[in-house]
Amino acid sequence: MAALLSLKEASLAYGGRKLFDRLNLILPADCRRCAVIGADGAGKSSLLKLMAGIVKPDSGRASLNAPKGSFGTQCACLTQDLGLYSELTVQENVDLAAALYGYDIKEAQVQHRLQGLLAAAGLAPFLDRAAGALSGGMRQKLGLCTVLCARPAVLILDEPTVGVDTLSRRELWQLITDYQGESGAALIFSTAYLEEAQASSYLLLLEHGKLTWQGSAAAFTAQADGRTFCMKAPENRAELRGLVLHLLSLTALIADAQPEGGRIKLLTVKPCSTEELAQELSAAGLSSALIDLKIRPCTAEDAFIALALPQRPRRLPQVQPPAFTLSDPAVELAGVEKRFGAFTAVAHSSFTVRRGEIFGLLGPNGAGKTTTFRMMCALLRPSAGIIKLNGLNAATQKSAARLQIGYVAQRFALYGKLTVKQNLRYFGQNCGLDGAELKARLEELSTEFQLADCMERPAALLSFGQQRSLSMACALLARPALLFLDEATSGADPLSRREFWQRILSLAQGGTTVVVTTHFMEEAEYCDRFIVQDQGRILSCMSPAEFCRTAQGMVSVEERFMQLVEHSRAAAAQEDKA
């Protein structure tokens, strides 16, 4: 049978590191949607570049056999950097891309198609806006438009929805689905969202540059058959954290435990019945009132964790409580506003974050949550209102307030030319650590975050996952009272995200206050409370259970989030008309 794509004995090395060693891969000709998944640094981006012909294998062969039809070009690839020109407008970026693909942008037919594409992406009102001034979701949609204007027979997308809110993700997939439906093009994409992979017809799993799974998404998901359950969760949030951590400590029995909708989802180490699992949990000391087990459907995320965990054994964090007493509340916002000229990014926000609480900020791209987050971190001064961090005014006592804070940015923000050890020493000394205390802390964190083997490596040469670990280690050097995490799991695979949240749960149990932003709606279930923002206004502030409870029963955080934001936008549109 003819193949859509084939790699034969393909090897590739970069920076002295071998990415692939004699890799063999065949995608069947009838493959119309193929997802590539894997851990951080597994080689997903490099594999897509091999497929697209952006890089050539050092040895072996890579060939793409695009389907026949009325396509403009054989293949178009959207990399994670999007390839946009920040100083050019939306219209100029699309025109430039079309011209580079060989189209005469002065032709009426070409412009008609480009304008239709921009309208479908919701970018028509922003044609004169510079790409650098767009929100994350709008930039992703613009990047997609620049490759769709080529009318490719094979569309290759490297994590097209990373860092994008739920609404924008849906809009992006609608664009892709519409294009595939009208053109018959094939799609190959990488993703950190396993529900996107599960909706594909074909799936590739990479681990350390090796292809460990190839086949249908349904067959992949079946790897977790007989291992997926859920149980009752305690209403008290501290008890819930403790229970999740206790379940994860049962490493011979439980592979994964995650709160969801008033219950805890379980993935067992091996297939078993509800009776067998109940007996094991009872023997482990769990209350019979909580052991109310139900079988739940398997997901691709379950299968990923089931297959990845034996390769990366779970390391439960050992976190010490902070060395100082925290006031209650830990963070206070009263009447906070932020204006940029005539534009109001945040409008009259007031809420409180309590000591030891995990508090979330949710919202679509451009909702105002990043602005709120930066004001809470004392990185941005509010136009009005007061912010207090551990009792300190963030505006008038900024230096003292910042000493209370550990901060992890969405993008890697450390010093790429410095080694891992030099970054840690620099940030440790900035926090007042020195001598034996600093040395002991560096040894402790390098072990906990598995950085010991790369301490002399420049930070710029670390993998994505290692850079995130280094950022987290730097933030925790001085055992801060307040930890701020801005989409710190963006782009991470499910197992890495689980390990991240296990550490957060442990920190909160020790008294650290944690404030997070995330686009993974299921991660909001870890929060004690969260706010939902849109268009600068707070729409909701409550616990996950309160948020998900409706007159029709419990719904998922994502479903309730969509309902709330869409209702808010419809109401705003009515006000504008009036």
Buried (B, 14 or more C-beta within 10 A) or exposed (E): EEBBBBBBEBBBEEEEEEBBBEBEBBBBBEBBBBBBBBBBBBBBBBBBBBBBBBBEBBEBEBEBBBBEEEBBBBBBBBBBEBBBBEEBBBBBBBBBBBBEBEBEBEEEEBBEBBBEBBEBBBBBEBEEBBBEEBBBBBBBBBBBBBBBBBBBBBBBBBBBBBBBBBBBBEBBBEBBEEBBEEBBBBBBBBBBBBEBBBBBBBBBBBBBBEBBBBEEBEEBBEBBEEBBBBBBBBEEBEEBBBBBBBBBBBEEBBBBBBBBBBBBBBBBBEEBEBEEBBEBBEEBEBEEEBBEBEEBEBBBBBBBBBBBBEEBEBEEBEBEEBEEEBEEBBBBBBEBBBBEEEEBBBBBBEBBBBBBBBBBBBBBBBBBBBBBBBBBBBBBEBBEBBBBBBBBBBBEBBEBBBBBBBBBBBEBEBBEEBBBBBBBBBBBEEBEBEEEEBEEBBEBBBEBBBBEEBBEBBBEBBBBBBBBBBBBBBBBBBBBBBBBBBBBBBBBBBBBBBBBBBBBBBBBBEBBBBBBBBBBBBBBBBBBBBBBBBBBBBBBBEBBBEBBBEEEEBBBBBBBBBEBBEEBBEEEEEEEEE
